Amino acid sequence: MTTHAQAALSEVLVVPDQHPSTLDACRRCRLWHDATQGVGGEGPKRARIMMVGEQPGDKEDLAGRPFVGPAGAMLDAALAEAGVDRDDVFVTNAVKHFKWSQRGKRRMHKTPGQREIEACRYWLEKEYEAVDPRVVVALGATALKSVLHDYRAGLRDRLGEVLTCAGRLVVPTYHPSYALRAPDPDARKQAYDTIVAALRQAGRLMREGRGR
């Protein structure tokens, strides 16, 4: 495809300043074109904790629901171990459409870019307004960049901290998929334990009623 044709296609596919009322109508970035559907957040309307992941995976893209695949199962287990009631939690993603590339018959995850994260903050802000969480748990580097609105934010040097952004308390930790992909049992356990510790911290903050 020529550069001119790509530019013309982008004009059709992408409307960066659009203010859509539904995810199905969203054209703020190009990811909608190759996704099955947009995947919004899920949980109580006034949840005290919001958990923000990176983006829907293959199973979430097909189901239209967040965290229903293996990472979601690990997140549920970590919440239970941390003593956080799943009913107190709203789960969502920084980016609402699945970004992927074809590898054989499989659709493989691709990390969203800065423009895509920025485009989707439109939806995250709407979720903040609707849910009004006390605590936001940022699951992974992409989520932390979006939540802090800082694209230079690193995850590893923020682990174990409690940050503040726009009046909300932010607890950074690994995404469950990071623990699932870890190369050996010890690394997987360490990553999982880090997630559980962050969720315990979020639960304590929620109960203390901080962040208001």
N, C-alpha and C positions, 0 to 999 in steps of 0.2 A: 504494500500500500504506500502511495506517495505521501510526502509530508503534507501536501495540500489536502489530499483526501482524508488523512488522519485529523487534520485541523477541522475540516468540514464535519467529520463524524463526531468529534468532540463537542462541536457547537450543538449538535442534535442531542447528544447523550448527557451532557453536563450543563447544569444551570446553577453556578456556585451561589448566586444570591437568591435562589428560590426559597420560599417560605411554605413548604408543603404542609398539608394538614394530616396526611397519612404517610406511613413508610412506603406503601405501594406506589405512591405518587412521587416519591423523592427522586430527584435528579441532581442533587447537590454534588455528587461525585460519580465516577463511572462504574463503581462496584455493583450498582443495582442491575446492570446489564447482564452480567454473567451469574448472578445469584438466583436461586429459585424464588426467594422472597426475602423481604426484610424481617429481621427478628428483633422485636422490642423487648423491654424488660418485663419481669413477671414477679408478682408478690403483692403484699398488702399495700394499700394506697398510702398509708401513713406508717410505713415500716421504719423502725428506729435505726436499722443498719441497711446500707446499700452496698452491694458487692459489685464491682465493675471489673469485668474481664476484658480480653482483647477484642474478640470478634466471634461470631458464630462459627462453629466447625461444620464439617460435612453433615453430621447427623442433625445438628440444630438447624442448618439451612433447609434440610428436607422436612423436618418436623414443624418449623416455625416457632420453636420455643428455645429459650436459652438454657445451657447447661443440662442437656439431656443425654449427652454421650459419656464416655469414660471419665472425662475431667469433671463432669457434673456429679458422677457417682462418688468420685474421690472428695469433691467439695462437700457433699452431704455427709460423708463419713467424718471428715474433719470438723464440720459444724457440730455433729453429735459428740465427738470426743472433746471438743472445746466447751460443751455445755451451752451452746447457743441454739435456741429454738428456731427451727427453719421458718416458722410462721412469723418471726420477727424480722425476716430478711427479705429485701427486694434484690433480685439478681438481674444484671443487665450486662451490656458490653459497650466499650468505647466506640466501636464501629459496628453498625447494625447489619451489614451485608457481608457474606462470606467471600473472601479474596482467596483465589486458588489458581493452581496451574495443573494441567493434565499430565499425569505420569502413568502411561499404560491405560488401564481402566479406572485408575484411582484419581480423585481430585485431591491434590496436596495443598495444604495450608501455605499461604504466603503472608508475610508480615505487612500490615497496612502501612502506608506512607504518611508523612506529616500532613499532606493536603487532605488525605482521606480522613485522618483523625480529626483535623480541624473542621472539615465539612460536617462530620457527624456530631460535633459538640452541640450543634443545634438541637439534636434529639436528647442528648444527655442533659442539657440545661432544662428541657421540658420535663424530664423525669425528676430532676432535682426539685423543680417547682411543684410537681404533683405529689411527690413522696415526702419531701422535706426531711431527709434523714439526719440524725444526730451524728452518725459515724459513717464514713465511706472507707471501705476496704478496697484498695487498689491491687488487683491480682495481676502482677506482671508489669514489665517495663512500659508496654504500650498504654496500659490502663493508667499507670502513674503519670505519664506524660500528659494524657488527656485530663485527668482529674486535677492536676496541678496547673494545667495550661502552660507547661514548661517543657519544651521539646528537647532540652538538654538534660532533663532530670534523669539521674541514674538510679537503678533499683538497689543494687547491692550495698551501696553506702548509706541507704536509708532504711534497711531492714532493722527492725527492733525499735524504730523511732515512731513517735506520734507527731504528725505534722498538722498544720492548720492552713486551710485555704477557703477563702470566701465564707468564713464563719463556721465551716465544717471541720471536724477532726478527720484526718486521713491516716489510715494504717496501711503501710505498704507491705506486700509479701509476694511470694512466688505465685504464679498461676499453677493450678493443679496439673496442667499438661506438662509443665517443666518437671515436676516430680515423676510423672509417668514416663518421661523420656530420659530420665537420668540413667547413666551407663551401668550402674551396679546397685545392688541392694542397699549398701550403706549410704550411697548418695541419694537414693530414693527416700530412704527413711529420714535422712537429714532434712531434705526439702519438705517432706510431709510434716515433720515436726515443727519446722519453721512456720508453715501455714497454720497449724493448730495453735501455736503460740500467738500468732497475730490475731486469730479469731477469738482466743481467750481475752486478749487485750481489748478487742473491739467490744466483746461482751461486757467487760468491766466498765468501759467508758459509757456504754449504753445504760447500764444500771446506775452509774453515778449521775447520769443526766447532764453530763458535760456537753459543750458544743452549742448551747443555746445562748 
